[in-house]
Amino acid sequence: MSTQLERLAAVIESRKPANGGDPAASYVAKLFAKGDDAILKKIGEEAVETVMAAKDVRAGADPSKLLYETADLWFHSIVLLAQFGLTPQQVLDELARREGISGIEEKAARPQD
Ligand SMILES: N=c1c2ncn([C@@H]3O[C@H](COP(=O)(O)OP(=O)(O)OP(=O)(O)O)[C@@H](O)[C@H]3O)c2ncn1[C@@H]1O[C@H](COP(=O)(O)O)[C@@H](O)[C@H]1O
């Protein structure tokens, strides 16, 4: 995994209540203290903001706007994974497992309902 993601995941993990995260001093600790619904709400907001940024960029806005919103979405996704005891490395492993498997072929090979 990229060391950037590793470092971010480690900092996020350190913000859990069980690891002494302080909601008064840390945004991530505050999210963990609020729980599932607050984290899921942020995912929804950041996903929508990413969609809107892409539309804005298509309409002529600076492409950095899309980078900024995607970073927010990735960051909050890593908080979500941590909340459920999962890591970015596990997502990268899943992507690696899929490498070279065409999405069209994979879908066609699924058992029919
Ligand atoms: N990468 C990030 C990161 N990206 C975005 N954010 C915060 O995510 C929050 C939500 O962004 P919004 O634009 O939606 O702001 P908002 O509307 O004020 O947010 P809400 O109060 O409604 O949640 C803002 O407070 C951002 O600062 C981040 N906060 C922290 N990190 C990383 O997490 C580490 C730990 O952060 P703390 O736990 O705060 O020390 C930091 O060192 C960074 O590496």
PDBQT file of the ligand as one rigid body, heavy atoms in Angstrom, charges set to zero:
ROOT
HETATM    1  N1  LIG A 201      -7.403  14.277   5.578  1.00  0.00    +0.000 NA
HETATM    2  C1  LIG A 201      -8.062  14.785   6.492  1.00  0.00    +0.000 A 
HETATM    3  C2  LIG A 201      -9.245  15.547   6.211  1.00  0.00    +0.000 A 
HETATM    4  N2  LIG A 201      -9.876  15.846   5.058  1.00  0.00    +0.000 NA
HETATM    5  C3  LIG A 201     -10.968  16.570   5.407  1.00  0.00    +0.000 A 
HETATM    6  N3  LIG A 201     -11.020  16.745   6.741  1.00  0.00    +0.000 N 
HETATM    7  C4  LIG A 201     -12.018  17.475   7.535  1.00  0.00    +0.000 C 
HETATM    8  O1  LIG A 201     -13.296  17.011   7.234  1.00  0.00    +0.000 OA
HETATM    9  C5  LIG A 201     -14.234  17.974   7.707  1.00  0.00    +0.000 C 
HETATM   10  C6  LIG A 201     -15.463  17.961   6.827  1.00  0.00    +0.000 C 
HETATM   11  O2  LIG A 201     -15.276  18.732   5.721  1.00  0.00    +0.000 OA
HETATM   12  P1  LIG A 201     -16.440  19.694   5.214  1.00  0.00    +0.000 P 
HETATM   13  O3  LIG A 201     -15.876  20.468   4.082  1.00  0.00    +0.000 OA
HETATM   14  O4  LIG A 201     -17.657  18.864   4.956  1.00  0.00    +0.000 OA
HETATM   15  O5  LIG A 201     -16.621  20.679   6.445  1.00  0.00    +0.000 OA
HETATM   16  P2  LIG A 201     -17.821  20.969   7.422  1.00  0.00    +0.000 P 
HETATM   17  O6  LIG A 201     -19.052  21.218   6.636  1.00  0.00    +0.000 OA
HETATM   18  O7  LIG A 201     -17.323  22.054   8.325  1.00  0.00    +0.000 OA
HETATM   19  O8  LIG A 201     -17.911  19.584   8.209  1.00  0.00    +0.000 OA
HETATM   20  P3  LIG A 201     -18.918  19.098   9.349  1.00  0.00    +0.000 P 
HETATM   21  O9  LIG A 201     -18.551  19.860  10.596  1.00  0.00    +0.000 OA
HETATM   22  O10 LIG A 201     -20.317  19.332   8.847  1.00  0.00    +0.000 OA
HETATM   23  O11 LIG A 201     -18.599  17.629   9.466  1.00  0.00    +0.000 OA
HETATM   24  C7  LIG A 201     -13.489  19.309   7.807  1.00  0.00    +0.000 C 
HETATM   25  O12 LIG A 201     -13.351  19.622   9.182  1.00  0.00    +0.000 OA
HETATM   26  C8  LIG A 201     -12.126  18.967   7.210  1.00  0.00    +0.000 C 
HETATM   27  O13 LIG A 201     -11.064  19.674   7.813  1.00  0.00    +0.000 OA
HETATM   28  C9  LIG A 201      -9.975  16.118   7.275  1.00  0.00    +0.000 A 
HETATM   29  N4  LIG A 201      -9.584  15.969   8.589  1.00  0.00    +0.000 NA
HETATM   30  C10 LIG A 201      -8.459  15.250   8.838  1.00  0.00    +0.000 A 
HETATM   31  N5  LIG A 201      -7.700  14.647   7.844  1.00  0.00    +0.000 N 
HETATM   32  C11 LIG A 201      -6.521  13.812   8.189  1.00  0.00    +0.000 C 
HETATM   33  O14 LIG A 201      -6.774  13.167   9.416  1.00  0.00    +0.000 OA
HETATM   34  C12 LIG A 201      -5.735  13.469  10.321  1.00  0.00    +0.000 C 
HETATM   35  C13 LIG A 201      -6.285  13.488  11.730  1.00  0.00    +0.000 C 
HETATM   36  O15 LIG A 201      -7.171  14.585  11.878  1.00  0.00    +0.000 OA
HETATM   37  P4  LIG A 201      -7.687  14.986  13.355  1.00  0.00    +0.000 P 
HETATM   38  O16 LIG A 201      -8.340  13.792  13.895  1.00  0.00    +0.000 OA
HETATM   39  O17 LIG A 201      -8.610  16.160  13.184  1.00  0.00    +0.000 OA
HETATM   40  O18 LIG A 201      -6.451  15.363  14.128  1.00  0.00    +0.000 OA
HETATM   41  C14 LIG A 201      -5.155  14.807   9.859  1.00  0.00    +0.000 C 
HETATM   42  O19 LIG A 201      -3.817  14.965  10.272  1.00  0.00    +0.000 OA
HETATM   43  C15 LIG A 201      -5.252  14.645   8.345  1.00  0.00    +0.000 C 
HETATM   44  O20 LIG A 201      -4.162  13.856   7.866  1.00  0.00    +0.000 OA
ENDROOT
TORSDOF 0
